Amino acid sequence: SKVIITDSVNHSYTLKSKGEITNSTTATIVLSSAERAALNAFLDKSGTESMSGGKYQINVLAGWNGTSSSTDFSEHPLTVSNVAGLTSATYDMSTGKLVITGSYIASVSGSKNDVLPKYITLSDGNSHAYTLTTGGVDVDSSTKATITLNSADQIALQYWINKNGTKSVEENEYQFTAAYGWNGQQLAQMGFYPLTVSNYANPEVSINNCSITLGAAITTASTGLTVSKPGYVYIVPADTDFEEITKQDLDALVAGGTALKGAAMTPSKISIATTGKTVAFRMTEAYAEFKAVAIDLAGAMSEPSANTLIINNVPAPALTATAAPGSVTDSTKVTATAASGNTLAYKLSSAPITAPKTFEIVESIIAYTSGTNITGASPTNKYLGVYELDGDGKVIRYKLITLAASNIKLPSFKSASALDTSLVLETDTLVTSSVPSIKAFTVKINGTAVAVTKVEIAGDGKSVTLTLARAVSGGDTVTVAYTKPTANYLVNAAGNAVANLAAGALSVSTPTLPPSISGASIADKSGEGFDGMGVITLPEAAEGNAYAYRIVSGSYTLPYLGEDVSSWTDVEDGDTLVFGANASEANGKVLLVAEINGETHAVVKASAIIVSGIADYVPATSGSLRGTVDFSDDQYVADAIDNTERTFTITVDGSETPIEITISSEIATLSDLITSIQTQLTAAESTATVASVQILGETYLVITSGTTGSASSIAVGGTDAALFFGDTPVVNNGSDAMN
């Protein structure tokens, strides 16, 4: 416990065992197994220095040799001998034997535990390293041990050992190292020791010439395929350029799911796990001849097999192909993909098509590009054969498609227009004899169903006309739907039925409403003899245009833009129109007025005016017409005024504020008198409503209320009222009250 062993760098150990003096200059200490194990951890090389360059030394503490001995750290040199060490190894790939050589390789008590391979790692000094899993072995001698690797270790090494000698094909150096415990309690071998490989060989593959049935397994019993070592086998067309192809090419083809020259097989890459295994496999695609190529786990490729697989006289394998409607009527289109160097073709027939054999040359087929139109498809011509051909025009794959209506572009409705009671559907050319029932169509105007009363197909077959129970007007929204009936449905000459039409799927054009006439109006034509009449006011028409009108009762429809209204009555601004015999008949009627082209009578603008405000003439019901003067006599006016300012009042409709009328002393004529009264009444319009001031029968000055009905009244009074309205002021009541 007073003796210390060190490597003068990182390690030191104090002994536990005691020793005996041999003589006055020598003492021997026999170490325990624990002490030996501890020292083996850093005394890793025979001599005076460790592998890391540290100097072996011995130091002692006070009492190491009796009580009088003192501490001595003078770094006395220590020499180590008989340390086990490795120098090199060889590996025979044909036998799987790894032979390691070195010095002082210990023999440990027990069986097969002298050397433990699980502590030994082989590598190429670069990206590959592998720690063995083989069980322990006994040493051959103190300088050699032979390890026969298990199959897992042998296969693992084949992934990167690909050349005889001390280096790989990639020029990486083969080497090995050993961890602590590789040889009993021997130290770890910290260095990397050279490894030499022998008996590496490229893979070999053979395949016996045979003719097989598509889909049948090729097994040992049918001669099959044999490889010389673990790796992979690729089945490829016999005419493949084997001088140019690489493992990367083959892997890319397999990973992409596409075999060489269109020969997709399952599998096309076969994993070989045991040396010399005869492989059973199955061809699921046909090609003329195949050869085999093997690649070992390290990537080395074999020569192609001398013999070939031959597949003869078998139906062409299935081509993946789908049909969809084409872009023109009676057409279909196919989506399919041909392998590189191959092409597509098709045949359309009214009879089932016989499936071709692999490599057969088929007559009367048409070259095809995927996705383009195939015309002439119909319920009769429904058998479509799609072919994939090689460069010689021989069939590689084939698909028969029986076309349904869903695969064909059916005839359809192209456009629709509605006018009056007709709705016209433009179509592809149809057979005119097949006329569907009216129940096949559903028509709605502004969301309300309208009955179809008749269906007609035009003589050229290019349109279908529906007769409606209600007329379509400008601005109406119309929808039409068609559902194919079980019989007498719309069909074209090829036999394809017109496709169903959903409501709203086809826009229906309707008449366009014209712009309105700004400023058009109707006013009452007042006075006796004008009951039920009105006066029309119209703006000036555009050059070359004129106006026409029509009077209707109840519901009405504006004419559409461009409609011919030559049956209407011409009218001009200021014309008197008769709406009825009296106000009751007139009011509520509708005046349709249109600005029209003067030559064609086509509508340019139009408005609908609801007639109102038409009043019947009603004499006064209270009082009577007054005066006996002749108002046509200007002299009477002058004499009545007598150069004196005259005044009177007019009370309209019972207003609390009478209108005061002042007649100037200078008034001398009837015209001036009427003008003066009219001017003052107009100025007072905010407090009264006066319809007119007029002379009746050149005898009476009449002022009329503009209000109709029982609320109408006129009252005159004031200082000079008698000069104009009789001796007694009068109040007249009733419709069109006047004084």
Protein Blocks (a to p, Z undefined) as FASTA:
>chain_A
ZZccdehlmgccddfbdcddfblmbccddddfklmmmmmmmmmcgcjbdfkopacddddd
ehklojkbccddehpacddehiacdfbdcddfknopacdddehiacdedehilbcfklpc
cdehiabccddfbdcdddfblkbccddddfklmmmmmmmpccecjbdfkopacdddddeh
ilojaccdfbacddddehiacdddddddddddehiacdfknopaadfbecddddddfkbc
fklpcfklmmmmmmnopaeehiacddfbdcdfbghiacddddfbdcfbdcdddddfkopa
cdddfbdcddehiacddddddddddfbehiacddddddehiacdddddfbdcddddehia
cehiacddehiacehiafklmcccdddddfkopafbdcdddddfklpccdddfbdcdehj
bccdddddddfklccdfklpccdeehiacddfbdcddfklpaccdddfbdcdehiacddd
ddddfbhpacdfkopacddddehkaccdddddddddehiacdddedehigoiacdddddd
dehiacdddddehjaddddehiacklbccddehiacdfbjbfklmnopacddddddfklo
pafbdcddddehiacddddfedcdedjbdfklmklmmmmnnopacdddddeehiabdcdd
dddfkbcbfklmmmmmmmmmmmmmmmoccfbdcdehhlaccdddfbecjkbccddedjkl
mmmnojbdcddedehiaZZ
